[in-house]
Amino acid sequence: MSCPGQSQSECISVSLVLNCLALIISLTGSWVLVSTRRRQRVVAAMRRPLNDASQRARRERQEEVQREARVDFVFYAAGFAGLGLGLAVSWLSRVF
């Protein structure tokens, strides 16, 4: 890409800017995925076994696990969306 009135070293191409943006988006998405997985491991390690728990305690634990699964699903979706958006932006940079 030529930049009128500027030397080649002073010119920043559009594809370079788009690739940098794609890298930032992808890194953000991967960070969300890694931190979600780390949170899952921490929660699993903190969870105590219910050996002689009442029916109410078991039901509360099951509801808690279901809530955590929904939250994890949202964060995994956001993380993979970030990776997909980063890939799309990177592909878009090939046009320029």
C-alpha positions in Angstrom: 0.0 0.0 0.0 1.4 3.4 -0.9 1.1 6.4 1.3 1.2 9.7 -0.7 3.6 12.2 0.9 5.0 9.7 3.4 7.9 7.3 3.4 7.2 3.6 3.5 8.4 3.3 7.1 5.9 6.0 8.3 2.9 4.4 6.6 0.7 2.0 8.6 -1.3 -0.2 6.4 -5.0 -1.0 7.1 -4.3 -4.7 7.1 -1.7 -4.3 9.9 -4.2 -2.4 12.0 -6.9 -5.0 11.4 -4.5 -7.8 12.2 -3.6 -6.1 15.5 -7.3 -5.6 16.3 -7.9 -9.3 15.5 -5.1 -10.3 17.8 -6.5 -8.2 20.7 -10.0 -9.6 20.2 -8.7 -13.2 20.0 -6.5 -12.8 23.1 -9.5 -11.4 25.0 -11.7 -14.3 23.9 -9.0 -16.9 24.9 -8.5 -15.2 28.3 -12.2 -15.5 29.0 -12.1 -19.2 28.1 -9.0 -19.9 30.3 -10.4 -17.9 33.3 -13.7 -19.7 33.0 -12.0 -23.1 33.1 -9.9 -22.0 36.0 -13.0 -20.9 37.9 -14.6 -24.2 37.3 -11.6 -26.0 38.8 -11.5 -23.8 41.8 -15.2 -24.3 42.4 -14.9 -28.0 42.0 -12.0 -28.1 44.5 -14.0 -26.1 47.1 -17.1 -28.2 46.8 -17.5 -30.6 49.7 -19.0 -34.0 49.3 -22.5 -34.6 50.5 -22.3 -37.9 52.3 -25.1 -37.7 54.9 -26.9 -34.6 53.5 -30.6 -34.1 53.7 -32.8 -34.1 50.7 -33.0 -30.3 50.9 -29.3 -29.9 50.9 -29.0 -32.2 47.9 -31.6 -30.2 46.0 -29.9 -26.9 46.8 -26.6 -28.3 45.6 -28.2 -29.5 42.4 -29.7 -26.0 41.8 -26.3 -24.4 42.5 -24.6 -26.7 40.0 -27.3 -25.9 37.4 -26.8 -22.1 37.9 -23.0 -22.5 37.6 -23.5 -24.5 34.4 -25.6 -21.7 32.9 -23.0 -19.1 33.8 -20.2 -21.2 32.4 -22.2 -21.6 29.2 -22.5 -17.8 28.8 -18.8 -17.3 29.4 -17.8 -20.1 27.0 -20.1 -18.6 24.4 -18.5 -15.2 24.8 -15.0 -16.6 24.7 -15.6 -18.6 21.5 -17.4 -15.6 20.0 -14.3 -13.6 20.7 -12.1 -16.1 18.9 -14.5 -16.3 16.0 -14.7 -12.5 15.7 -10.9 -12.3 15.8 -10.7 -14.9 13.0 -13.2 -13.0 10.9 -11.4 -9.7 11.4 -8.1 -11.4 10.4 -9.7 -12.8 7.3 -11.1 -9.4 6.5 -7.6 -7.9 6.7 -6.6 -10.0 3.7 -8.9 -8.0 1.6 -7.0 -4.8 2.3 
